[in-house]
Amino acid sequence: MNSQYYIDLANKYSAHNYHPLDVVIERGKGVWVYDVDGKKYLDCLAAYSAVNQGHGHPAIMAAAVAQMERIPLTSRAFRNDQMGPFLQELCELTGYEMALPMNTGAEAVETAVKAARKWGYKVKKVARDQAEIIVCDGNFHGRTTTIVGFSSEAQYREDFGPFTPGFISVPYGDAAALEAAITPNTVAFLFEPIQGEGGVVLPPDGFLQAAHAICQRHNVLFVADEIQTGLGRTGKLFACDHEGVRPDMVIIGKALGGGFYPVSAVLSDQPVLGLFRPGDHGSTFGGNPLGAAVARAALKVLVDEELIGRSAELGEYFKGRLQRIESPHIKEVRGRGLFIGVELQVPARHFCEALRDRGMLCKETHEKVIRFAPPLVITKEEIDWAMSQIEPVLMAA
């Protein structure tokens, strides 16, 4: 069966909620993937940062297979021998007292919203059902109805209302606007330290420190969505580490599953996550033994292979090479670590398709930005090969 066969099947039977590049991947290893026609591609998207450790990492594979041979699922009705060690290792690595495991990033964001509201009522003593959470224009925290309800992207909201109240949006990176929006009912400020889906948008230098100080001053939880930016993507464990701030809650996912299984979590300390009682929140699959075993291996690979440092070093090299391209199409190159956006003066889709034809996979976001975010196991030589494809494409008329 060739690629067109599978494309036609998907177009016929799937709801058309994505506009993927027409490449049908059947296998992958490290930073390389192969389509059903046998063509090889350098993956420069890493499944939106879910494959930081590379495709098919053997250590994560071994952990997954070993656990599947024992027991993959127990549900939270019972205990298993993987969740406790996973949470211990996660908390020791990140410096938080507690973690609440879920599956997808959006589930973890919903969990953080519930935790922040409960903290607001139980600790801050906000009047019942009056809690407010401040978010940022241009945010992307997921696709649930609550989350799209506080998106500033019109298409994400269109025809999906009515929406959950209690969210106030301010301009991204504007500390004065954040402080002005705080009321006695404000329980949390939810933000991305770098807006990935928004176009790899970085806030002004010092914004995270200023926002953190404002939240501390007003007794507001500082909640970082590090689903894409966390676990080494930006050259630090968390993107917030670049400004030396410690959020009250951190939301993680994607790379926590090592590209094998959806695993997410909310990290915080006992005064926040300790407020949950049995029955307040849950998930049949959250903390399941397969997911926990995979996540343990995924974290170990990040640390043992020093992938966070590699992201910092190779990200600077990759970004520097991109910044030296003298193309009339390029408006700006920005990013941290191996999380890089190239904003163009023109729509980016055509360039992504041209790169695909040359054996390199990346994807446009917000129409005019190409996001380059390869697995953190990429080598300098592979970046050099990528640049030999990127430069002529971006220089073309």
Contacts in CASP RR format, 6 or more apart in sequence:
PFRMAT RR
TARGET T0000
AUTHOR 0000-0000-0000
METHOD contacts of the structure
MODEL  1
MNSQYYIDLANKYSAHNYHPLDVVIERGKGVWVYDVDGKKYLDCLAAYSA
VNQGHGHPAIMAAAVAQMERIPLTSRAFRNDQMGPFLQELCELTGYEMAL
PMNTGAEAVETAVKAARKWGYKVKKVARDQAEIIVCDGNFHGRTTTIVGF
SSEAQYREDFGPFTPGFISVPYGDAAALEAAITPNTVAFLFEPIQGEGGV
VLPPDGFLQAAHAICQRHNVLFVADEIQTGLGRTGKLFACDHEGVRPDMV
IIGKALGGGFYPVSAVLSDQPVLGLFRPGDHGSTFGGNPLGAAVARAALK
VLVDEELIGRSAELGEYFKGRLQRIESPHIKEVRGRGLFIGVELQVPARH
FCEALRDRGMLCKETHEKVIRFAPPLVITKEEIDWAMSQIEPVLMAA
1 36 0 8 1.000
2 36 0 8 1.000
2 37 0 8 1.000
3 22 0 8 1.000
3 23 0 8 1.000
3 24 0 8 1.000
3 35 0 8 1.000
3 36 0 8 1.000
3 37 0 8 1.000
6 24 0 8 1.000
6 36 0 8 1.000
7 22 0 8 1.000
7 24 0 8 1.000
21 352 0 8 1.000
21 353 0 8 1.000
21 356 0 8 1.000
21 361 0 8 1.000
21 363 0 8 1.000
22 356 0 8 1.000
23 35 0 8 1.000
23 41 0 8 1.000
23 356 0 8 1.000
23 361 0 8 1.000
24 35 0 8 1.000
24 36 0 8 1.000
24 37 0 8 1.000
25 33 0 8 1.000
25 34 0 8 1.000
25 35 0 8 1.000
25 36 0 8 1.000
25 41 0 8 1.000
26 34 0 8 1.000
26 35 0 8 1.000
26 36 0 8 1.000
27 33 0 8 1.000
27 34 0 8 1.000
28 34 0 8 1.000
28 43 0 8 1.000
28 55 0 8 1.000
28 56 0 8 1.000
29 55 0 8 1.000
29 56 0 8 1.000
30 54 0 8 1.000
30 55 0 8 1.000
30 56 0 8 1.000
30 57 0 8 1.000
30 375 0 8 1.000
30 377 0 8 1.000
31 42 0 8 1.000
31 43 0 8 1.000
31 54 0 8 1.000
31 55 0 8 1.000
31 374 0 8 1.000
31 375 0 8 1.000
31 377 0 8 1.000
31 378 0 8 1.000
31 382 0 8 1.000
32 40 0 8 1.000
32 41 0 8 1.000
32 42 0 8 1.000
32 43 0 8 1.000
32 55 0 8 1.000
33 40 0 8 1.000
33 41 0 8 1.000
33 43 0 8 1.000
33 55 0 8 1.000
33 361 0 8 1.000
34 40 0 8 1.000
34 41 0 8 1.000
35 41 0 8 1.000
39 359 0 8 1.000
40 359 0 8 1.000
41 356 0 8 1.000
41 359 0 8 1.000
41 360 0 8 1.000
41 361 0 8 1.000
42 359 0 8 1.000
42 360 0 8 1.000
42 361 0 8 1.000
42 374 0 8 1.000
42 382 0 8 1.000
42 385 0 8 1.000
42 386 0 8 1.000
42 389 0 8 1.000
43 51 0 8 1.000
43 55 0 8 1.000
43 361 0 8 1.000
43 374 0 8 1.000
43 375 0 8 1.000
44 360 0 8 1.000
44 361 0 8 1.000
44 362 0 8 1.000
44 372 0 8 1.000
44 373 0 8 1.000
44 374 0 8 1.000
44 386 0 8 1.000
45 361 0 8 1.000
45 362 0 8 1.000
45 363 0 8 1.000
45 371 0 8 1.000
45 373 0 8 1.000
45 374 0 8 1.000
46 52 0 8 1.000
46 54 0 8 1.000
46 373 0 8 1.000
46 374 0 8 1.000
46 375 0 8 1.000
47 254 0 8 1.000
47 259 0 8 1.000
48 228 0 8 1.000
48 254 0 8 1.000
48 373 0 8 1.000
49 227 0 8 1.000
49 228 0 8 1.000
49 229 0 8 1.000
49 230 0 8 1.000
49 233 0 8 1.000
49 254 0 8 1.000
49 255 0 8 1.000
49 339 0 8 1.000
49 373 0 8 1.000
50 253 0 8 1.000
50 254 0 8 1.000
50 255 0 8 1.000
50 257 0 8 1.000
50 258 0 8 1.000
50 259 0 8 1.000
51 255 0 8 1.000
51 258 0 8 1.000
51 259 0 8 1.000
51 375 0 8 1.000
52 231 0 8 1.000
52 232 0 8 1.000
52 233 0 8 1.000
52 254 0 8 1.000
52 255 0 8 1.000
52 258 0 8 1.000
52 302 0 8 1.000
52 307 0 8 1.000
52 311 0 8 1.000
52 375 0 8 1.000
52 376 0 8 1.000
53 60 0 8 1.000
53 255 0 8 1.000
53 258 0 8 1.000
53 259 0 8 1.000
53 298 0 8 1.000
53 301 0 8 1.000
53 302 0 8 1.000
53 305 0 8 1.000
53 307 0 8 1.000
53 375 0 8 1.000
53 376 0 8 1.000
53 377 0 8 1.000
54 258 0 8 1.000
54 259 0 8 1.000
54 375 0 8 1.000
54 376 0 8 1.000
54 377 0 8 1.000
55 259 0 8 1.000
55 375 0 8 1.000
56 259 0 8 1.000
56 260 0 8 1.000
57 258 0 8 1.000
57 297 0 8 1.000
57 298 0 8 1.000
57 301 0 8 1.000
57 377 0 8 1.000
59 297 0 8 1.000
59 300 0 8 1.000
59 301 0 8 1.000
60 257 0 8 1.000
60 258 0 8 1.000
60 259 0 8 1.000
60 260 0 8 1.000
60 294 0 8 1.000
60 297 0 8 1.000
60 298 0 8 1.000
60 301 0 8 1.000
61 260 0 8 1.000
62 297 0 8 1.000
63 293 0 8 1.000
63 294 0 8 1.000
63 296 0 8 1.000
63 297 0 8 1.000
64 260 0 8 1.000
64 261 0 8 1.000
64 290 0 8 1.000
64 293 0 8 1.000
64 294 0 8 1.000
64 297 0 8 1.000
66 293 0 8 1.000
67 82 0 8 1.000
67 289 0 8 1.000
67 290 0 8 1.000
67 291 0 8 1.000
67 293 0 8 1.000
67 294 0 8 1.000
68 290 0 8 1.000
70 289 0 8 1.000
71 80 0 8 1.000
71 289 0 8 1.000
72 288 0 8 1.000
72 289 0 8 1.000
72 290 0 8 1.000
73 285 0 8 1.000
73 288 0 8 1.000
73 289 0 8 1.000
73 290 0 8 1.000
74 80 0 8 1.000
74 288 0 8 1.000
74 289 0 8 1.000
75 284 0 8 1.000
75 285 0 8 1.000
75 288 0 8 1.000
76 282 0 8 1.000
76 283 0 8 1.000
76 284 0 8 1.000
76 286 0 8 1.000
76 287 0 8 1.000
80 287 0 8 1.000
80 288 0 8 1.000
80 289 0 8 1.000
80 292 0 8 1.000
81 289 0 8 1.000
82 287 0 8 1.000
82 289 0 8 1.000
82 290 0 8 1.000
82 291 0 8 1.000
82 292 0 8 1.000
82 293 0 8 1.000
82 296 0 8 1.000
83 101 0 8 1.000
83 287 0 8 1.000
83 288 0 8 1.000
83 289 0 8 1.000
83 292 0 8 1.000
84 292 0 8 1.000
85 292 0 8 1.000
85 296 0 8 1.000
86 101 0 8 1.000
86 287 0 8 1.000
86 291 0 8 1.000
86 292 0 8 1.000
86 293 0 8 1.000
86 295 0 8 1.000
86 296 0 8 1.000
87 98 0 8 1.000
87 99 0 8 1.000
87 101 0 8 1.000
87 265 0 8 1.000
87 292 0 8 1.000
89 296 0 8 1.000
89 299 0 8 1.000
89 300 0 8 1.000
90 99 0 8 1.000
90 265 0 8 1.000
90 267 0 8 1.000
90 295 0 8 1.000
90 299 0 8 1.000
91 97 0 8 1.000
91 98 0 8 1.000
91 99 0 8 1.000
91 267 0 8 1.000
93 237 0 8 1.000
93 299 0 8 1.000
93 303 0 8 1.000
94 237 0 8 1.000
94 238 0 8 1.000
94 250 0 8 1.000
94 267 0 8 1.000
95 267 0 8 1.000
96 250 0 8 1.000
96 267 0 8 1.000
96 268 0 8 1.000
96 269 0 8 1.000
97 268 0 8 1.000
97 269 0 8 1.000
97 270 0 8 1.000
97 273 0 8 1.000
98 267 0 8 1.000
98 268 0 8 1.000
98 269 0 8 1.000
98 270 0 8 1.000
98 272 0 8 1.000
98 273 0 8 1.000
98 274 0 8 1.000
99 265 0 8 1.000
99 266 0 8 1.000
99 267 0 8 1.000
99 268 0 8 1.000
99 273 0 8 1.000
100 111 0 8 1.000
100 115 0 8 1.000
100 265 0 8 1.000
100 266 0 8 1.000
100 273 0 8 1.000
100 276 0 8 1.000
100 281 0 8 1.000
101 263 0 8 1.000
101 264 0 8 1.000
101 265 0 8 1.000
101 283 0 8 1.000
101 286 0 8 1.000
101 287 0 8 1.000
101 292 0 8 1.000
102 108 0 8 1.000
102 111 0 8 1.000
102 264 0 8 1.000
102 265 0 8 1.000
102 266 0 8 1.000
102 283 0 8 1.000
102 286 0 8 1.000
102 287 0 8 1.000
103 262 0 8 1.000
103 263 0 8 1.000
103 264 0 8 1.000
103 283 0 8 1.000
103 285 0 8 1.000
103 286 0 8 1.000
104 253 0 8 1.000
104 262 0 8 1.000
104 264 0 8 1.000
105 142 0 8 1.000
105 227 0 8 1.000
105 251 0 8 1.000
105 253 0 8 1.000
105 254 0 8 1.000
105 262 0 8 1.000
105 264 0 8 1.000
106 141 0 8 1.000
106 142 0 8 1.000
106 143 0 8 1.000
106 144 0 8 1.000
106 147 0 8 1.000
107 264 0 8 1.000
107 283 0 8 1.000
108 227 0 8 1.000
108 251 0 8 1.000
108 252 0 8 1.000
108 253 0 8 1.000
108 264 0 8 1.000
108 265 0 8 1.000
108 266 0 8 1.000
109 141 0 8 1.000
109 142 0 8 1.000
109 144 0 8 1.000
109 147 0 8 1.000
109 190 0 8 1.000
109 225 0 8 1.000
109 227 0 8 1.000
109 251 0 8 1.000
110 144 0 8 1.000
110 146 0 8 1.000
110 147 0 8 1.000
111 251 0 8 1.000
111 266 0 8 1.000
111 281 0 8 1.000
112 188 0 8 1.000
112 190 0 8 1.000
112 223 0 8 1.000
112 225 0 8 1.000
112 249 0 8 1.000
112 251 0 8 1.000
112 266 0 8 1.000
113 133 0 8 1.000
113 146 0 8 1.000
113 188 0 8 1.000
113 190 0 8 1.000
114 280 0 8 1.000
114 281 0 8 1.000
115 249 0 8 1.000
115 266 0 8 1.000
115 268 0 8 1.000
115 272 0 8 1.000
115 273 0 8 1.000
115 275 0 8 1.000
115 276 0 8 1.000
116 131 0 8 1.000
116 133 0 8 1.000
116 187 0 8 1.000
116 188 0 8 1.000
116 190 0 8 1.000
116 221 0 8 1.000
116 223 0 8 1.000
116 249 0 8 1.000
116 272 0 8 1.000
117 131 0 8 1.000
117 133 0 8 1.000
117 187 0 8 1.000
118 275 0 8 1.000
118 276 0 8 1.000
118 280 0 8 1.000
119 187 0 8 1.000
119 188 0 8 1.000
119 221 0 8 1.000
119 271 0 8 1.000
119 272 0 8 1.000
119 275 0 8 1.000
120 126 0 8 1.000
120 131 0 8 1.000
120 187 0 8 1.000
121 128 0 8 1.000
121 131 0 8 1.000
122 275 0 8 1.000
123 271 0 8 1.000
123 275 0 8 1.000
124 187 0 8 1.000
124 219 0 8 1.000
126 184 0 8 1.000
126 185 0 8 1.000
126 187 0 8 1.000
127 185 0 8 1.000
130 185 0 8 1.000
131 166 0 8 1.000
131 185 0 8 1.000
131 187 0 8 1.000
132 166 0 8 1.000
132 167 0 8 1.000
132 168 0 8 1.000
132 183 0 8 1.000
132 185 0 8 1.000
132 186 0 8 1.000
132 187 0 8 1.000
133 150 0 8 1.000
133 166 0 8 1.000
133 167 0 8 1.000
133 168 0 8 1.000
133 186 0 8 1.000
133 187 0 8 1.000
133 188 0 8 1.000
133 189 0 8 1.000
133 190 0 8 1.000
134 167 0 8 1.000
134 168 0 8 1.000
134 169 0 8 1.000
134 170 0 8 1.000
134 178 0 8 1.000
134 181 0 8 1.000
134 182 0 8 1.000
134 186 0 8 1.000
134 188 0 8 1.000
134 189 0 8 1.000
134 190 0 8 1.000
134 220 0 8 1.000
135 141 0 8 1.000
135 150 0 8 1.000
135 167 0 8 1.000
135 168 0 8 1.000
135 169 0 8 1.000
135 170 0 8 1.000
135 189 0 8 1.000
135 190 0 8 1.000
135 191 0 8 1.000
136 169 0 8 1.000
136 170 0 8 1.000
136 171 0 8 1.000
136 172 0 8 1.000
136 173 0 8 1.000
136 191 0 8 1.000
136 192 0 8 1.000
136 195 0 8 1.000
137 152 0 8 1.000
137 169 0 8 1.000
137 170 0 8 1.000
137 171 0 8 1.000
137 172 0 8 1.000
138 151 0 8 1.000
138 152 0 8 1.000
138 153 0 8 1.000
138 172 0 8 1.000
138 195 0 8 1.000
138 198 0 8 1.000
138 201 0 8 1.000
139 150 0 8 1.000
139 151 0 8 1.000
139 152 0 8 1.000
139 169 0 8 1.000
139 172 0 8 1.000
139 190 0 8 1.000
139 191 0 8 1.000
139 192 0 8 1.000
139 195 0 8 1.000
140 151 0 8 1.000
140 153 0 8 1.000
140 192 0 8 1.000
140 195 0 8 1.000
140 196 0 8 1.000
140 197 0 8 1.000
140 198 0 8 1.000
141 147 0 8 1.000
141 150 0 8 1.000
141 151 0 8 1.000
141 190 0 8 1.000
141 192 0 8 1.000
141 225 0 8 1.000
142 148 0 8 1.000
143 156 0 8 1.000
145 160 0 8 1.000
145 161 0 8 1.000
145 163 0 8 1.000
145 164 0 8 1.000
146 163 0 8 1.000
146 164 0 8 1.000
148 156 0 8 1.000
148 157 0 8 1.000
148 160 0 8 1.000
148 163 0 8 1.000
149 156 0 8 1.000
149 157 0 8 1.000
149 160 0 8 1.000
149 161 0 8 1.000
149 163 0 8 1.000
149 164 0 8 1.000
149 167 0 8 1.000
150 163 0 8 1.000
150 164 0 8 1.000
150 167 0 8 1.000
150 169 0 8 1.000
151 157 0 8 1.000
152 169 0 8 1.000
157 163 0 8 1.000
168 181 0 8 1.000
168 186 0 8 1.000
170 177 0 8 1.000
170 178 0 8 1.000
170 180 0 8 1.000
170 181 0 8 1.000
171 177 0 8 1.000
172 191 0 8 1.000
172 195 0 8 1.000
172 201 0 8 1.000
172 203 0 8 1.000
173 203 0 8 1.000
173 204 0 8 1.000
173 207 0 8 1.000
173 211 0 8 1.000
175 207 0 8 1.000
175 210 0 8 1.000
175 211 0 8 1.000
175 214 0 8 1.000
178 189 0 8 1.000
178 211 0 8 1.000
178 214 0 8 1.000
179 214 0 8 1.000
179 218 0 8 1.000
182 214 0 8 1.000
182 218 0 8 1.000
182 220 0 8 1.000
186 218 0 8 1.000
186 220 0 8 1.000
187 220 0 8 1.000
187 221 0 8 1.000
188 220 0 8 1.000
188 221 0 8 1.000
188 222 0 8 1.000
188 223 0 8 1.000
188 248 0 8 1.000
188 249 0 8 1.000
189 211 0 8 1.000
189 214 0 8 1.000
189 215 0 8 1.000
189 220 0 8 1.000
189 221 0 8 1.000
189 222 0 8 1.000
189 223 0 8 1.000
190 223 0 8 1.000
190 225 0 8 1.000
191 211 0 8 1.000
191 223 0 8 1.000
191 224 0 8 1.000
191 225 0 8 1.000
192 224 0 8 1.000
192 225 0 8 1.000
192 226 0 8 1.000
192 228 0 8 1.000
192 229 0 8 1.000
193 203 0 8 1.000
193 208 0 8 1.000
193 224 0 8 1.000
193 226 0 8 1.000
193 229 0 8 1.000
193 234 0 8 1.000
193 238 0 8 1.000
193 239 0 8 1.000
193 240 0 8 1.000
193 242 0 8 1.000
194 200 0 8 1.000
194 201 0 8 1.000
194 202 0 8 1.000
194 203 0 8 1.000
194 228 0 8 1.000
194 229 0 8 1.000
194 234 0 8 1.000
194 239 0 8 1.000
194 335 0 8 1.000
194 336 0 8 1.000
194 339 0 8 1.000
195 201 0 8 1.000
196 228 0 8 1.000
196 229 0 8 1.000
196 339 0 8 1.000
196 365 0 8 1.000
196 371 0 8 1.000
197 228 0 8 1.000
197 365 0 8 1.000
197 366 0 8 1.000
198 365 0 8 1.000
198 366 0 8 1.000
198 369 0 8 1.000
199 341 0 8 1.000
199 343 0 8 1.000
199 365 0 8 1.000
199 366 0 8 1.000
199 369 0 8 1.000
199 371 0 8 1.000
200 334 0 8 1.000
200 335 0 8 1.000
200 339 0 8 1.000
200 340 0 8 1.000
200 341 0 8 1.000
200 365 0 8 1.000
200 369 0 8 1.000
200 371 0 8 1.000
201 334 0 8 1.000
202 334 0 8 1.000
202 335 0 8 1.000
202 336 0 8 1.000
205 243 0 8 1.000
206 243 0 8 1.000
207 243 0 8 1.000
208 240 0 8 1.000
208 242 0 8 1.000
208 243 0 8 1.000
208 244 0 8 1.000
208 245 0 8 1.000
209 243 0 8 1.000
209 244 0 8 1.000
209 245 0 8 1.000
211 222 0 8 1.000
212 222 0 8 1.000
212 245 0 8 1.000
212 247 0 8 1.000
214 220 0 8 1.000
215 221 0 8 1.000
215 222 0 8 1.000
215 248 0 8 1.000
216 222 0 8 1.000
221 248 0 8 1.000
221 249 0 8 1.000
221 272 0 8 1.000
222 245 0 8 1.000
222 247 0 8 1.000
222 248 0 8 1.000
222 249 0 8 1.000
223 247 0 8 1.000
223 248 0 8 1.000
223 249 0 8 1.000
223 250 0 8 1.000
223 251 0 8 1.000
224 238 0 8 1.000
224 239 0 8 1.000
224 240 0 8 1.000
224 247 0 8 1.000
224 249 0 8 1.000
224 250 0 8 1.000
224 251 0 8 1.000
225 251 0 8 1.000
226 238 0 8 1.000
226 239 0 8 1.000
226 240 0 8 1.000
226 250 0 8 1.000
226 251 0 8 1.000
226 252 0 8 1.000
227 251 0 8 1.000
227 252 0 8 1.000
227 253 0 8 1.000
227 254 0 8 1.000
227 264 0 8 1.000
228 254 0 8 1.000
228 339 0 8 1.000
229 238 0 8 1.000
229 239 0 8 1.000
229 339 0 8 1.000
230 237 0 8 1.000
230 238 0 8 1.000
230 239 0 8 1.000
230 252 0 8 1.000
230 255 0 8 1.000
231 237 0 8 1.000
231 238 0 8 1.000
231 252 0 8 1.000
231 253 0 8 1.000
231 254 0 8 1.000
231 255 0 8 1.000
231 256 0 8 1.000
231 299 0 8 1.000
231 302 0 8 1.000
232 238 0 8 1.000
232 255 0 8 1.000
232 302 0 8 1.000
232 307 0 8 1.000
232 308 0 8 1.000
232 309 0 8 1.000
232 311 0 8 1.000
232 376 0 8 1.000
233 239 0 8 1.000
233 255 0 8 1.000
233 311 0 8 1.000
233 337 0 8 1.000
233 338 0 8 1.000
233 339 0 8 1.000
233 373 0 8 1.000
233 376 0 8 1.000
234 242 0 8 1.000
234 311 0 8 1.000
234 335 0 8 1.000
234 336 0 8 1.000
234 337 0 8 1.000
234 338 0 8 1.000
234 339 0 8 1.000
235 308 0 8 1.000
235 309 0 8 1.000
235 311 0 8 1.000
235 312 0 8 1.000
235 315 0 8 1.000
235 336 0 8 1.000
235 337 0 8 1.000
235 338 0 8 1.000
236 242 0 8 1.000
236 308 0 8 1.000
236 312 0 8 1.000
237 308 0 8 1.000
238 250 0 8 1.000
239 336 0 8 1.000
240 246 0 8 1.000
240 247 0 8 1.000
240 250 0 8 1.000
242 336 0 8 1.000
248 268 0 8 1.000
248 269 0 8 1.000
248 272 0 8 1.000
249 266 0 8 1.000
249 267 0 8 1.000
249 268 0 8 1.000
249 272 0 8 1.000
250 266 0 8 1.000
250 267 0 8 1.000
250 268 0 8 1.000
251 264 0 8 1.000
251 265 0 8 1.000
251 266 0 8 1.000
251 267 0 8 1.000
252 264 0 8 1.000
252 265 0 8 1.000
252 266 0 8 1.000
252 267 0 8 1.000
253 262 0 8 1.000
253 263 0 8 1.000
253 264 0 8 1.000
253 265 0 8 1.000
254 264 0 8 1.000
255 298 0 8 1.000
255 302 0 8 1.000
256 263 0 8 1.000
256 264 0 8 1.000
256 265 0 8 1.000
256 295 0 8 1.000
256 298 0 8 1.000
256 299 0 8 1.000
257 263 0 8 1.000
257 291 0 8 1.000
257 294 0 8 1.000
257 295 0 8 1.000
257 298 0 8 1.000
258 294 0 8 1.000
258 295 0 8 1.000
258 297 0 8 1.000
258 298 0 8 1.000
258 301 0 8 1.000
259 298 0 8 1.000
260 294 0 8 1.000
260 298 0 8 1.000
261 290 0 8 1.000
261 291 0 8 1.000
261 294 0 8 1.000
261 295 0 8 1.000
263 287 0 8 1.000
263 291 0 8 1.000
263 292 0 8 1.000
263 294 0 8 1.000
263 295 0 8 1.000
263 298 0 8 1.000
266 273 0 8 1.000
301 307 0 8 1.000
302 308 0 8 1.000
302 376 0 8 1.000
305 377 0 8 1.000
307 376 0 8 1.000
307 377 0 8 1.000
308 376 0 8 1.000
310 376 0 8 1.000
310 377 0 8 1.000
311 337 0 8 1.000
311 338 0 8 1.000
311 376 0 8 1.000
312 337 0 8 1.000
314 337 0 8 1.000
314 338 0 8 1.000
314 376 0 8 1.000
314 378 0 8 1.000
314 379 0 8 1.000
314 380 0 8 1.000
314 383 0 8 1.000
315 337 0 8 1.000
315 338 0 8 1.000
315 340 0 8 1.000
316 337 0 8 1.000
317 380 0 8 1.000
317 383 0 8 1.000
318 337 0 8 1.000
318 338 0 8 1.000
318 340 0 8 1.000
318 372 0 8 1.000
318 383 0 8 1.000
318 386 0 8 1.000
318 387 0 8 1.000
319 333 0 8 1.000
319 335 0 8 1.000
319 337 0 8 1.000
319 340 0 8 1.000
320 333 0 8 1.000
321 383 0 8 1.000
321 384 0 8 1.000
321 387 0 8 1.000
322 333 0 8 1.000
322 340 0 8 1.000
322 342 0 8 1.000
322 372 0 8 1.000
322 387 0 8 1.000
322 390 0 8 1.000
323 333 0 8 1.000
325 390 0 8 1.000
325 391 0 8 1.000
325 394 0 8 1.000
325 395 0 8 1.000
326 395 0 8 1.000
327 394 0 8 1.000
327 395 0 8 1.000
328 345 0 8 1.000
329 344 0 8 1.000
329 345 0 8 1.000
329 346 0 8 1.000
329 351 0 8 1.000
329 394 0 8 1.000
330 342 0 8 1.000
330 343 0 8 1.000
330 344 0 8 1.000
330 345 0 8 1.000
330 394 0 8 1.000
331 343 0 8 1.000
331 344 0 8 1.000
331 345 0 8 1.000
331 368 0 8 1.000
332 342 0 8 1.000
332 343 0 8 1.000
333 340 0 8 1.000
333 341 0 8 1.000
333 342 0 8 1.000
333 343 0 8 1.000
334 340 0 8 1.000
334 341 0 8 1.000
334 343 0 8 1.000
335 341 0 8 1.000
338 372 0 8 1.000
338 373 0 8 1.000
338 374 0 8 1.000
338 376 0 8 1.000
338 378 0 8 1.000
339 371 0 8 1.000
339 373 0 8 1.000
340 371 0 8 1.000
340 372 0 8 1.000
340 373 0 8 1.000
341 369 0 8 1.000
341 370 0 8 1.000
341 371 0 8 1.000
341 372 0 8 1.000
342 348 0 8 1.000
342 369 0 8 1.000
342 370 0 8 1.000
342 372 0 8 1.000
342 394 0 8 1.000
343 368 0 8 1.000
343 369 0 8 1.000
344 351 0 8 1.000
344 368 0 8 1.000
344 369 0 8 1.000
344 370 0 8 1.000
345 368 0 8 1.000
346 368 0 8 1.000
347 364 0 8 1.000
347 367 0 8 1.000
347 368 0 8 1.000
348 364 0 8 1.000
348 367 0 8 1.000
348 368 0 8 1.000
348 369 0 8 1.000
348 370 0 8 1.000
349 364 0 8 1.000
349 367 0 8 1.000
351 364 0 8 1.000
351 370 0 8 1.000
351 393 0 8 1.000
351 394 0 8 1.000
352 362 0 8 1.000
352 363 0 8 1.000
352 364 0 8 1.000
352 370 0 8 1.000
354 393 0 8 1.000
354 396 0 8 1.000
355 361 0 8 1.000
355 362 0 8 1.000
355 389 0 8 1.000
355 390 0 8 1.000
355 393 0 8 1.000
358 389 0 8 1.000
358 393 0 8 1.000
359 389 0 8 1.000
360 386 0 8 1.000
360 389 0 8 1.000
360 390 0 8 1.000
362 370 0 8 1.000
362 371 0 8 1.000
362 372 0 8 1.000
363 370 0 8 1.000
363 371 0 8 1.000
364 370 0 8 1.000
364 371 0 8 1.000
365 371 0 8 1.000
372 386 0 8 1.000
374 382 0 8 1.000
374 383 0 8 1.000
374 386 0 8 1.000
END
